[in-house]
Amino acid sequence: MTGYMIIILFSYLLVQGVEYWLKQINLRYMRRHGMKIPLGFEGFIDKSVLKKTIDYTMEKHSLSLIESLFSNAVLLVFLFGGLLDTYNSWILSLDLPFVPSGVLFFLLLTYAGTLVSIPFNLYSTFRIENRYGFNTMTLKLWLADSVKSLLISSVIIGLILSGGFWIIQKSPDYWWLSIWGFFFAFSIFMMYIAPYVIEPLFNKFTPLEGGEIEEKIRAIMKKAGIKVSRVFKIDASKRSRHTNAYFTGIGKVKRIVLYDTLIRKMNTNEILAVLAHEAGHWKKKHVLKRIIVLELLSFIGAYISFAILKTDLPGIIFNIQNPTFFSSLIILGFIFSIAAAPFTPLFSYISRRHEYEADRFARELTSDPESLATSLIKLSKDNLSTLHPHPLYAKVFYSHPPVVERVRKLRKST
């Protein structure tokens, strides 16, 4: 093992070690404080719900820890144990053209990752989610979803890889710019077609036509200055009892989707408050800002990748006998994941700020902060969300502010 490999391995283990440590202190904090009913949550949350939340969180964490340790072990053996070199040599031995060789290289790794995750997915769905009353999915539906997901991902990944590697082959000196533009265009294209082509393959979308709730939704969206093509309800309850609502699509294909579980468990004002919050993300241009930041980072990353991949440095560092563009790309992606880890708290902080801004927008739009507060309490109860995360853990990993803080801020405004 080269000196550089040792440094990279140590850096990765350090990042993973810090993450595991933060998760452990979060669980210890939850055990100490998890049975406290937050002020203002009385009547919604009781001791039995808190106990169930702690048990659910502990079981999910235990499974996540085992999966993470196993996945990390496989990854490290693959990268540092010589399997990448063996795999790369096997792909080379097939003597395929550049584009098919690259597609095969990454598709097979994708399938391997999917295969590794299957036992954990099954246990999570049919043991943990069942035990806590969330899962409504049958094994037949799980298999159907898995097959559809695999086929769809194969097509999408195949198209992306084929287009990307074709660009690299045709423009060896400027491919980083063309690749960036191609990925950006493809992502926007997917935002347009996903609501019409992909999402209906998994759920039945029923238009909310007529009735008080649709009229009020359209009225509140009009007040917010947002044009929504349709309002839909999806049959989420055939898979899970978790609740949610979201916007999907962009531009003229933008539409609102409500889980049928959400409609059953919340009153009209609470549903309007949740949607007003989502509308806040659009009006405050959070989605656009996120796209701009991601594309800027992608632009920089594409050029850095181009500069490094012109050399055989990644392959040399990892002792690849016959370095290829594909093996070097795998190594570079691994190194980038380590380099990106320190920025996690920053991105989490920005995301939490956006959530607070969306809360304020919803409060001003509806003039009903209490409905948003009670909707957040119900969502946390229905999904058994942790009410007492460790402050440091929340600052590093939480994309949403802890629900107790959000409710407190909303009620201060009344």
Secondary structure, DSSP 8 states (H G I E B T S, - for coil): --HHHHHHHHHHHHHHHHHHHHHHHHHHHHHHHTT---TT-TTT--HHHHHHHHHHHHHHHHHHHHHHHHHHHHHHHHHHSSHHHHHHHHHHHTT--HHHHHHHHHHHHHHHHHHHHHHHHHHIIIIIHHHTT-B---HHHHHHHHHHHHHHHHHHHHHHHHHHHHHHHH-TTTHHHHHHHHHHHHHHHHHHHIIIIIGGGTS-EEE--SHHHHHHHHHHHHHHT---S-EEEE-GGGTB----EEEES-GGG-EEEEEHHHHHHS-HHHHHHHHHHHHHHHHTTHHHHHHHHHHHHHHHHHHHHHHHHTSSHHHHHTT-SS--HHHHHHHHHHHHHHHHGGGHHHHHHHHHHHHHHHHHHHHHHHS-HHHHHHHHHHHHHHTT--SS--HHHHHHH-SS--HHHHHHHHHHT-
